[in-house]
Amino acid sequence: MRFIILIAIVLFLELYTFSAVRTLTSNKIILIGFWVVTVAIYGIFFYQLSLTQREGRFSLSTGYAIAMALTFLVPKLFILIFLFTEDIFRFFASLFNYFQHNGVTVSEAIPSRRKFISQLALGIAAIPFAGFLYGIFKGKYDYRVIRHTMFFDDLPDEFDGYTLTQISDIHSGSFDNKEKVEYAVDLINEQKSDIIVFTGDIVNSVAEEMYPWIDTFKRMEAKDGKYSILGNHDYGYYAYRTQEEINNNHKKIEKVHEDIGFNLLLNNKKTLERNGQKLHILGVENWGASRHFPKRGSLRKASEGVEDGEFNILLSHDPSHFDYKEMEIRQKEKEDPEVITDEPNIIDFEKKIQLTLAGHTHGMQFGIEIPFLNFKWSPVKYRYPRWAGLYEEAGKYLHVNRGFGVLAFPGRVGIWPEITVIELKKREKVA
């Protein structure tokens, strides 16, 4: 039923766009060509989706089929807005003409579509069309370094000025330009941070996707090491069906992290120490609010041995982990016994987590950000209220990285790939 509704919506959009084109030209080659191109684009799109469903793996060619369909479909929403608005006026004008003029037929009473409106609609639609083309060919590798300086009352003195670089969501199966990826790795090294952290989703589906890129990413350097966790795409659930295949993929993923030089944290911690003062890097496996993703994370296990009052940075792939309350978890446990809740998987428990670093959302790879107006919007906000950037709640901070790579749509429009640099500072006490 959903498929039929989708087809009906797409057909409706195409008919409206065709009516705009027909208003501007009667050239049969152009009009026939419109439908030839339309059928070809959607044919390729559905063919690639069927291949993905059969093979259980999301290929780069499927990504480009999605990109092609979206590039031609989304601008038509703008055409629809203009033409549908005009049709409302045409409807009332036709009623007026029909009842005011005797002997007028229905067809004679309906005003013709104005050429100017069709030109305006197509002109406006050209803007998102160009934006999608830029996002596909340039935007997905338009890396941005985003810097934050964060102040804490309880930061150990020895870590005042400590820096970390965060990347997330590499999704190596979507790479197609080695030179651009190498440029991004060089950009990471240029930051000269004390540590580098990676917050999950190193592949789209299977470990083999990362093999061609190991030598590139192993060049990342940080004085105090590189630390990583797993994301929902790293478990092989999207490609494999048997537990044996999933387990084998998991071993390969662990080996990939090792080969890159990542210290993979699987519900455990790494303690950094300077002159007797400690900073803990806690790493949990994937855990989030959605029941559709693997729930392997245990904050309890990751924080074993942490003393009250010590400074903790948590790596947790899914930002919804930051807000999830124990009461809601217990309710889910009653509804779904498969949810792992042998201990509270929440941020607000007896040991304080000063800073949580996450990824997962990609900012949906589509949106609008105007930094000097402090404005940002993406459709993903309706699924993840904390979807990109820095958030603060009750003295605890969350940073959601916009992602290094791409998934499904092989491009970025308005939400650019991110390399985050965070400096930790001790807040001076006011006398």
Secondary structure, 3 states (H helix, E strand, C coil): CHHHHHHHHHHHHHHHHHHHHHHHCCCHHHHHHHHHHHHHHHHHHHHHHHHHHHHCCCCHHHHHHHHHHHHHHHHHHHHHHHHHHHHHHHHHHHHHHHHHCCCCCHHHHCCCCCHHHHHHHHHHHHHHHHHHHHHHHCHHHCCEEEEEEEEECCCCHHHCCEEEEEECCCCHHHCCCHHHHHHHHHHHHHCCCCEEEEECCCCCCCHHHHHHHHHHHCCCCCCCCEEEECCHHHHCCCCCCCHHHHHHHHHHHHHHHHHHCEEECCCEEEEEEECCEEEEEEECCCCCCCCCCCCCCCHHHHCCCCCCCCEEEEECCCHHHHCCCHHHHHHHHHHCCCCCCCCCCCCCCCCCCCEEEECCCHHHHECEEEHHHCEEECHHHHCCCCCCEEEEECCEEEEECCCCCCCCCCCCECCCCEEEEEEEEECCCCC
